[in-house]
């Protein structure tokens, strides 16, 4: 290791090669709740042996070129906001992309931004906002998610009905590989060529290359947001409303259906609540008002004060505070999300709730639909797990949930990725040949 450390220092400088335990603490885990629990209880704390922070793409490529001769296990670290152990510290060397954090125009007239993988999404959004633009990409973890991490995990934000997920925003990518060096794809308008690398890197979780640059399209920042907050008779009545919105193709930029448990917390309602928001411009105000009027007619229920919309938007980023507060009460918070075909929403939702609540370690379970698609929706579950049973029951809880998803023909992940937690389920849905294909592509590229 000493020879590797010396060589790394020659590439990036002594300051950016970290080997002391205090400096390696940030690389001890991602935000997976069981990893957090074990660390806080001091039951298991792991660290990589070395962390290195390249400051240029050239430095990163030099690092990748020397790694094979040392036969060390390597990991890549972005913002550390993942929750499924896609990053784990049981590696010899972790490459931290935090210094590759530039934000600049590639082509302002074409509205294409060129970003370093270590740039945080919130910083990108603030930079754009000062110039009258937006990505429209607001995941709940926006303050701690990097651009590279968003691409690698297939991120999606609360305005997905209007702006899409990260796969809709990306128009080009640069990657570094040990075998082929730096490969650049795009930026493109549509990219009608074999193997579009930007799409290959979405959901890749570091398997096919280290992201060194990302090209994203941006939008003019909206002048106006029109809002709706409606109390619905039942959760499944709300589901039918979402399907009508899809059928009529009048989907707003934000739409979210909360079950009665989350509705009681956010809106003080005894019934499910559906909220929606439309973005628009002063020049098209009449069109926007007609659009909002149409949605108001489709969303059948008791319309509530718009202030609840603003209160929810302003509070949704305080989740870290809530997690810590519940932790002190002996409750560990975890989340899971699945892509569910419209035809199976009721059956899947009732089965997963029933099976999970049979576990005495689960003290709370709620859900919401936060993303809608032509063929189905993303259902997001929040679980409160008794800390006294989490070590024994955590993987069993996930096994039950994933089995239910597979049995019902659902996606095993909607936007959190796969990581280690879902890897066995990935093998089940892809089969031995599919997983081998992924592994072979990864090895071909030198990983």
C-alpha positions in Angstrom: 0.0 0.0 0.0 2.8 2.4 0.7 4.0 2.4 -2.9 0.5 3.0 -4.1 0.1 5.9 -1.6 3.3 7.5 -2.8 2.2 7.2 -6.5 -1.2 8.7 -5.7 0.5 11.6 -3.9 2.6 12.3 -7.0 -0.6 12.5 -9.1 -2.8 14.6 -6.9 -0.6 16.0 -4.1 -0.2 15.0 -0.5 -3.2 17.0 0.6 -5.6 14.9 -1.4 -4.5 11.4 -0.4 -6.2 10.5 2.9 -5.1 7.6 5.0 -5.7 8.7 8.7 -8.9 7.3 10.3 -10.3 10.7 11.2 -10.1 11.7 7.5 -11.7 8.5 6.4 -14.8 8.8 8.6 -16.9 10.3 5.8 -16.3 7.2 3.7 -17.5 4.7 6.3 -21.0 4.3 4.8 -23.7 5.7 2.6 -27.1 6.7 4.1 -28.4 3.1 4.4 -30.3 3.0 7.8 -28.8 -0.3 9.0 -25.3 1.0 8.3 -26.1 4.2 10.2 -27.5 2.2 13.1 -24.5 0.0 13.4 -22.1 3.0 13.2 -24.0 5.0 15.9 -24.1 2.0 18.2 -20.4 1.4 17.5 -21.2 -2.2 16.6 -19.6 -2.0 13.2 -17.6 0.8 11.7 -15.6 0.1 8.5 -13.2 2.4 6.5 -11.4 2.1 3.2 -7.7 2.0 3.5 -7.1 5.1 1.3 -9.2 7.9 -0.1 -8.0 10.0 -3.0 -9.5 13.2 -4.4 -8.5 13.9 -8.0 -8.9 17.6 -9.1 -8.9 17.1 -12.8 -10.1 14.5 -15.3 -6.5 13.8 -16.2 -5.6 13.0 -12.6 -8.5 10.7 -12.4 -7.5 8.8 -15.5 -3.9 8.5 -14.2 -5.3 7.0 -11.0 -7.4 4.4 -12.9 -4.3 3.5 -15.0 -2.1 2.6 -12.0 -4.8 0.7 -10.0 -4.6 -2.6 -12.0 -0.9 -3.2 -11.2 -1.6 -3.0 -7.4 -4.6 -5.3 -7.6 -6.6 -3.3 -5.1 -10.4 -3.2 -4.7 -11.7 0.2 -5.7 -14.9 2.2 -4.9 -16.2 5.6 -6.1 -17.8 8.1 -3.8 -20.1 11.0 -4.7 -22.4 12.6 -2.1 -23.0 9.5 0.0 -26.8 10.0 -0.1 -27.6 6.4 -1.4 -29.7 4.2 0.8 -29.1 0.7 -0.6 -25.4 0.2 0.0 -24.3 0.8 -3.6 -21.3 2.3 -1.9 -19.7 0.3 0.9 -16.4 0.9 2.7 -14.9 -2.6 2.3 -12.5 -1.4 -0.4 -8.8 -0.7 -0.4 -9.1 2.6 -2.3 -12.1 5.0 -2.7 -12.0 7.7 -5.3 -13.9 10.8 -4.1 -15.1 13.0 -6.9 -15.9 16.1 -4.8 -13.2 18.2 -6.4 -14.6 17.6 -9.9 -17.4 20.1 -9.2 -17.5 22.6 -12.1 -20.7 24.2 -13.3 -20.6 25.9 -16.7 -22.4 26.3 -20.0 -21.6 24.1 -22.9 -24.1 25.9 -25.1 -26.5 28.4 -23.5 -28.5 29.1 -26.7 -29.2 25.3 -26.9 -29.7 25.2 -23.1 -27.0 22.5 -22.5 -25.1 22.6 -19.2 -21.7 20.9 -18.7 -21.2 19.7 -15.1 -18.6 17.9 -13.1 -19.7 14.7 -11.4 -19.0 16.2 -7.9 -21.2 19.2 -8.3 -24.2 19.1 -5.9 -27.6 19.3 -7.4 -28.6 22.2 -5.1 -25.6 24.2 -6.2 -26.5 23.6 -9.8 -30.1 24.7 -9.3 -29.0 27.8 -7.5 -26.5 28.7 -10.2 -29.1 28.2 -12.9 -31.7 30.1 -10.9 -29.6 33.2 -10.8 -29.5 33.1 -14.6 -33.3 32.4 -15.1 -33.1 28.7 -15.7 -33.8 25.4 -13.9 -33.1 21.7 -14.3 -36.5 21.0 -12.8 -34.8 18.1 -10.9 -35.6 18.2 -7.2 -35.1 14.8 -5.5 -35.6 14.9 -1.8 -31.9 14.5 -1.4 -31.1 17.5 -3.6 -28.8 19.0 -0.9 -26.6 16.0 -0.6 -26.8 14.4 -4.1 -24.1 15.0 -6.7 -24.6 15.1 -10.4 -22.6 11.9 -11.0 -24.5 10.1 -8.2 -27.8 11.2 -9.7 -26.9 9.7 -13.1 -25.4 6.5 -11.6 -28.5 5.7 -9.6 -31.2 6.9 -12.0 -32.5 9.8 -9.9 -35.9 11.4 -10.2 -37.4 14.5 -8.7 -40.7 15.7 -7.4 -41.5 17.6 -10.7 -41.0 14.5 -12.8 -44.3 14.7 -14.6 -43.1 18.0 -16.1 -39.4 17.6 -16.5 -38.8 13.9 -16.4 -36.1 11.9 -14.6 -32.4 12.2 -15.0 -32.6 9.8 -18.0 -34.7 12.5 -19.7 -32.4 15.4 -18.8 -29.0 13.8 -19.8 -27.8 14.5 -23.3 -24.2 13.5 -23.0 -21.6 12.0 -20.7 -17.9 11.6 -20.3 -16.5 8.5 -18.5 -13.0 7.3 -17.5 -12.1 3.7 -17.8 -8.9 1.8 -17.0 -8.8 0.0 -20.4 -10.1 2.6 -22.9 -9.2 5.9 -21.2 -11.6 8.8 -21.5 -14.7 8.2 -23.6 -17.0 11.1 -24.5 -20.5 10.9 -25.9 -22.5 13.9 -26.9 -24.0 16.2 -26.2 -26.6 15.2 -28.7 -30.1 16.3 -29.8 -31.4 12.7 -29.9 -28.4 10.6 -30.5 -29.6 8.0 -32.9 -26.4 5.9 -32.8 -25.4 2.5 -31.3 -24.7 2.3 -27.6 -25.6 5.8 -26.4 -23.3 6.0 -23.4 -25.4 8.5 -21.5 -28.2 6.0 -21.2 -25.7 3.2 -20.4 -24.4 5.2 -17.4 -27.9 5.9 -16.0 -28.5 3.3 -13.2 -24.9 1.9 -13.7 -23.8 2.4 -10.1 -20.2 2.6 -11.1 -20.2 -0.7 -13.1 -19.2 0.7 -16.5 -16.9 3.7 -15.8 -16.3 6.6 -13.5 -18.4 9.6 -14.7 -16.1 12.6 -15.3 -18.6 15.0 -17.0 -22.3 15.2 -17.6 -24.3 17.2 -20.1 -27.8 18.1 -19.0 -30.5 20.1 -20.7 -32.1 22.9 -18.8 -35.4 24.9 -19.0 -36.5 28.4 -18.6 -37.4 29.1 -15.0 -41.2 29.3 -14.5 -42.8 32.6 -13.7 -45.9 31.1 -12.1 -46.9 28.0 -10.1 -50.6 27.1 -9.9 -51.4 24.7 -7.1 -54.1 22.3 -6.1 -54.7 20.4 -2.8 -57.7 18.0 -2.8 -59.0 15.6 -0.2 -60.0 12.3 -1.9 -62.6 9.7 -0.8 -60.1 6.8 -0.8 -56.6 6.0 -2.0 -57.8 3.9 -4.9 -60.2 6.7 -6.0 -57.0 8.8 -6.1 -55.4 6.1 -8.3 -58.2 6.3 -10.8 -57.8 10.1 -10.9 -54.1 9.7 -11.7 -55.0 7.3 -14.5 -57.5 9.8 -16.0 -54.8 12.5 -15.9 -52.5 10.2 -17.9 -55.3 9.3 -20.3 -56.2 12.9 -21.0 -52.5 13.9 -21.1 -52.9 16.9 -18.8 -50.4 15.9 -16.2 -49.0 18.7 -14.1 -45.3 19.2 -13.3 -45.9 17.9 -9.7 -48.5 15.4 -8.6 -48.5 13.3 -5.5 -51.2 11.1 -3.8 -50.7 10.5 -0.1 -52.3 7.7 1.8 -54.4 8.6 4.9 -51.4 8.1 7.2 -49.2 10.6 5.5 -52.2 12.9 4.8 -52.9 13.1 8.5 -49.2 14.2 9.1 -48.9 16.8 6.3 -52.4 18.1 5.8 -54.3 17.2 9.1 -56.7 15.2 7.0 -58.5 12.0 7.8 -58.6 11.0 4.2 -56.0 10.7 1.4 -54.9 14.0 -0.2 -53.7 14.6 -3.7 -51.6 17.7 -4.5 -50.6 19.0 -7.9 -48.6 22.0 -9.2 -48.3 23.5 -12.7 -45.4 25.6 -13.9 -45.9 28.3 -16.6 -45.0 31.7 -17.9 -46.6 35.1 -18.0 -46.8 34.9 -21.8 -49.0 31.8 -21.7 -51.1 32.6 -18.6 -54.4 31.9 -20.3 -53.3 28.5 -21.4 -52.0 27.7 -17.9 -55.3 28.8 -16.3 -57.3 26.6 -18.7 -55.0 23.7 -17.9 -55.5 24.2 -14.1 -59.2 24.5 -14.6 -59.3 21.2 -16.4 -57.3 19.5 -13.6 -59.6 20.9 -11.0 -62.5 19.3 -12.7 -60.7 15.9 -13.1 -59.6 15.8 -9.5 -62.9 15.0 -7.8 -62.9 15.8 -4.1 -62.8 18.5 -1.4 -60.5 21.3 -2.5 -58.4 22.6 0.3 -56.3 25.8 0.9 -53.3 26.1 -1.4 -51.2 27.0 1.7 -50.9 23.2 2.4 -49.0 22.8 -0.9 -46.4 25.4 0.1 -46.1 24.0 3.6 -45.4 20.5 2.3 -42.9 21.7 -0.3 -41.1 23.8 2.3 -40.9 21.0 4.8 -40.0 18.0 2.7 -36.3 18.6 2.9 -36.3 18.4 6.7 -36.3 14.6 6.6 -32.9 14.4 8.3 -34.3 16.1 11.4 -37.3 13.7 11.4 -35.0 10.7 11.1 -32.8 11.8 14.0 -35.9 12.6 16.1 -37.4 9.2 15.6 -34.0 7.6 16.1 -33.9 9.0 19.6 -37.3 7.3 20.2 -35.9 3.9 19.2 -37.4 4.0 15.6 -35.3 3.5 12.5 -36.7 5.0 9.3 -36.3 3.2 6.0 -37.9 3.7 2.6 -38.5 1.6 -0.4 -40.1 2.3 -3.8 -41.4 0.2 -6.6 -42.6 0.7 -10.2 -46.1 -0.7 -10.3 -48.2 -1.3 -13.4 -51.6 0.4 -13.1 -53.4 -3.0 -13.3 -51.6 -4.2 -10.2 -51.6 -1.2 -7.9 -54.4 -2.3 -5.6 -53.3 -6.0 -5.4 -49.6 -5.1 -4.9 -50.3 -2.4 -2.3 -52.5 -4.5 -0.2 -50.2 -7.5 -0.3 -47.0 -5.7 0.5 -48.7 -3.8 3.4 -50.2 -7.0 4.7 -47.0 -9.0 4.6 -44.8 -6.2 6.0 -47.2 -5.5 8.9 -47.0 -9.1 9.9 -43.5 -8.4 11.1 -43.7 -7.2 14.7 -40.6 -5.1 14.2 -42.5 -2.7 11.9 -44.2 0.0 14.0 -45.2 2.3 11.2 -45.9 2.0 7.5 -47.2 4.7 5.1 -47.1 5.3 1.4 -47.6 7.8 -1.4 -47.6 7.8 -5.2 -45.1 10.5 -6.3 -44.4 9.7 -10.0 -46.9 8.7 -12.7 -46.1 7.1 -16.1 -48.2 5.9 -19.0 -47.9 2.2 -17.9 -47.9 2.6 -14.1 -46.6 4.6 -11.1 -43.9 4.8 -8.5 -45.2 3.8 -5.0 -43.0 4.9 -2.2 -43.2 3.3 1.3 -41.9 4.7 4.5 -41.2 2.2 7.3 -40.6 2.8 11.0 -38.6 -0.2 12.3 -38.1 -0.9 16.0 -34.4 -0.4 16.7 -34.4 -3.5 19.0 -35.2 -5.8 16.1 -33.6 -4.1 13.2 -30.4 -6.2 13.1 -32.3 -9.4 13.0 -35.2 -8.3 10.8 -33.8 -5.8 8.4 -32.9 -8.1 5.5 -36.0 -10.2 6.1 -38.2 -7.1 5.7 -36.5 -6.3 2.4 -36.7 -10.0 1.2 -40.5 -10.0 1.8 -41.0 -6.7 0.0 -38.9 -7.7 -3.0 -40.6 -11.1 -3.3 -44.0 -9.3 -3.3 -42.8 -7.0 -6.0 -41.5 -9.7 -8.2 -44.6 -11.9 -7.8 -46.7 -9.0 -8.9 -44.7 -8.1 -11.9 -43.4 -4.8 -10.5 -40.1 -3.1 -10.9 -37.8 -3.9 -8.0 -36.7 -0.3 -8.0 -38.3 2.9 -9.2 -35.5 5.5 -8.5 -33.2 4.5 -5.5 -31.2 2.0 -7.5 -30.1 -1.5 -6.7 -27.0 -1.5 -4.5 -26.3 -4.6 -2.4 -29.8 -4.6 -0.8 -31.5 -5.4 -4.1 -28.8 -7.3 -5.8 -30.2 -10.8 -5.2 -33.6 -9.6 -6.6 -31.8 -8.2 -9.6 -30.4 -11.7 -10.3 -33.9 -13.2 -10.1 -35.5 -10.8 -12.6 -32.5 -10.7 -15.0 -31.5 -14.4 -14.7 -28.0 -15.8 -14.7 -27.4 -14.8 -18.4 -28.5 -11.2 -17.8 -26.3 -10.7 -14.7 -23.4 -12.3 -16.6 -23.9 -9.8 -19.4 -23.7 -6.9 -17.0 -20.6 -8.4 -15.3 -18.9 -9.1 -18.7 -19.5 -5.5 -19.9 -18.0 -4.2 -16.6 -14.9 -6.4 -16.9 -14.5 -5.4 -20.6 -14.3 -1.8 -19.5 -11.7 -2.7 -16.9 -13.8 -2.8 -13.7 
